[in-house]
């Protein structure tokens, strides 16, 4: 064993004191270890354990590929035996691409995210195992785990590399703990215009369109203005944008607007 | 422009005829292009467009790093101008790490998946833009898009590489179209034992435990058996496993079981 975990820096883990641990079984390439470390830190995971890394430890390529995720590399722990790497964990998940003969619960990463959050909330220590790059985990590793995680991807082509697999599990862990709306109209420093501002813009617009002969068929005018209102109303138009549009109207009309209202 | 899109092979796209297109603006490294192609195909995305790739095209490193995602590389199209790369698209999303001054709707990848599925269902052609590796997209690219996609990750460390960003968007696209339960008890070829089989196992077990002096305090026996039942009941025990356990009981008792029932 080498490295010491120390107390978790919760500014790196989204405030979580005991986030899931990532365990790599017999990782082959330092590049992949480093990239996995980097993927982890993007997702607020900081504790990495390696069981019998092929090229030993420390590993220059791992450091180089961690690209700033030094906190993960520096605290990486090395183990000779799986049992020792897993000893303190209460919940162990193992990623595998192929379902196996074992009778085992199977999670998707989407399902695992909330499950791990629930585990952590009960102060359980959680680990997720990943196997060697080309061959994956063996049956004995599946037997050590409480459940399997399988990433549902294109059956016509499934070939994630190690860091990508770590990223997807980490991503789902992170997503399960954040509350970012799936969709927002991002107004940044702007603020939506008031209804009155917008209404006066439409009145201005209708007047200009009228005077420029845009409404060739009188009966269609209300419907056309409704359509035009819909164009601008759905974009959450801001105060500044109202000014911009009114300025455009003035310019288009050669600066001649004499507002009736 | 080079390459020809041809008709999409829907066995590679999960059955979707017109999946979202991935557009890389000024990609720098062939390695990253290849890895992005591989990430795409994992998620059922097959159409890649490059705008002013730094090292031109074709690119040996892109081929090497695509690791089997040849169908993507072979059909990659090259453009000198963004406008041409985007011309046939109805919906354009742009990934960016930083929110900007533009007033723009913002999706998370989680929100974008179903949105793109809805777009595609209406036969709209969809594209997602990604910027150059170190610098990301510029404001002009944000202006070309209908909405921005920002991946909510660790504010304490956010540094996805290009292929990982493509993977996360592609992963959410794929997830939004599949129906894999978040959790399953995977029984594989086994079948859960019948209630009767399980009950007879418990009776057998209780008898053996009794005869071996396990129940030292008589009043606690029902509660202890309840706990024991709970251990085995929650694992979805199979017929084969019942046999295994009963065989264990017999062996432990030195082969002496004389069943009372």
Boltz contact constraints between the chains, C-beta under 6 A:
constraints:
  - contact:
      token1: [A, 11]
      token2: [B, 156]
      max_distance: 6.0
  - contact:
      token1: [A, 12]
      token2: [B, 156]
      max_distance: 6.0
  - contact:
      token1: [A, 41]
      token2: [B, 157]
      max_distance: 6.0
  - contact:
      token1: [A, 42]
      token2: [B, 153]
      max_distance: 6.0
  - contact:
      token1: [A, 42]
      token2: [B, 154]
      max_distance: 6.0
  - contact:
      token1: [A, 42]
      token2: [B, 160]
      max_distance: 6.0
  - contact:
      token1: [A, 44]
      token2: [B, 154]
      max_distance: 6.0
  - contact:
      token1: [A, 99]
      token2: [B, 186]
      max_distance: 6.0
  - contact:
      token1: [A, 101]
      token2: [B, 188]
      max_distance: 6.0
  - contact:
      token1: [A, 103]
      token2: [B, 187]
      max_distance: 6.0
  - contact:
      token1: [A, 103]
      token2: [B, 190]
      max_distance: 6.0
  - contact:
      token1: [A, 104]
      token2: [B, 186]
      max_distance: 6.0
  - contact:
      token1: [A, 105]
      token2: [B, 185]
      max_distance: 6.0
  - contact:
      token1: [A, 106]
      token2: [B, 184]
      max_distance: 6.0
  - contact:
      token1: [A, 106]
      token2: [B, 186]
      max_distance: 6.0
  - contact:
      token1: [A, 107]
      token2: [B, 183]
      max_distance: 6.0
  - contact:
      token1: [A, 108]
      token2: [B, 180]
      max_distance: 6.0
  - contact:
      token1: [A, 108]
      token2: [B, 182]
      max_distance: 6.0
  - contact:
      token1: [A, 110]
      token2: [B, 182]
      max_distance: 6.0
  - contact:
      token1: [A, 111]
      token2: [B, 182]
      max_distance: 6.0
  - contact:
      token1: [A, 111]
      token2: [B, 183]
      max_distance: 6.0
  - contact:
      token1: [A, 152]
      token2: [B, 178]
      max_distance: 6.0
  - contact:
      token1: [A, 152]
      token2: [B, 180]
      max_distance: 6.0
  - contact:
      token1: [A, 153]
      token2: [B, 42]
      max_distance: 6.0
  - contact:
      token1: [A, 154]
      token2: [B, 42]
      max_distance: 6.0
  - contact:
      token1: [A, 154]
      token2: [B, 44]
      max_distance: 6.0
  - contact:
      token1: [A, 156]
      token2: [B, 11]
      max_distance: 6.0
  - contact:
      token1: [A, 156]
      token2: [B, 12]
      max_distance: 6.0
  - contact:
      token1: [A, 157]
      token2: [B, 41]
      max_distance: 6.0
  - contact:
      token1: [A, 160]
      token2: [B, 42]
      max_distance: 6.0
  - contact:
      token1: [A, 164]
      token2: [B, 167]
      max_distance: 6.0
  - contact:
      token1: [A, 167]
      token2: [B, 164]
      max_distance: 6.0
  - contact:
      token1: [A, 174]
      token2: [B, 153]
      max_distance: 6.0
  - contact:
      token1: [A, 178]
      token2: [B, 152]
      max_distance: 6.0
  - contact:
      token1: [A, 180]
      token2: [B, 108]
      max_distance: 6.0
  - contact:
      token1: [A, 180]
      token2: [B, 152]
      max_distance: 6.0
  - contact:
      token1: [A, 182]
      token2: [B, 108]
      max_distance: 6.0
  - contact:
      token1: [A, 182]
      token2: [B, 110]
      max_distance: 6.0
  - contact:
      token1: [A, 182]
      token2: [B, 111]
      max_distance: 6.0
  - contact:
      token1: [A, 183]
      token2: [B, 107]
      max_distance: 6.0
  - contact:
      token1: [A, 183]
      token2: [B, 111]
      max_distance: 6.0
  - contact:
      token1: [A, 184]
      token2: [B, 106]
      max_distance: 6.0
  - contact:
      token1: [A, 185]
      token2: [B, 105]
      max_distance: 6.0
  - contact:
      token1: [A, 186]
      token2: [B, 99]
      max_distance: 6.0
  - contact:
      token1: [A, 186]
      token2: [B, 104]
      max_distance: 6.0
  - contact:
      token1: [A, 186]
      token2: [B, 106]
      max_distance: 6.0
  - contact:
      token1: [A, 187]
      token2: [B, 103]
      max_distance: 6.0
  - contact:
      token1: [A, 188]
      token2: [B, 101]
      max_distance: 6.0
  - contact:
      token1: [A, 190]
      token2: [B, 103]
      max_distance: 6.0
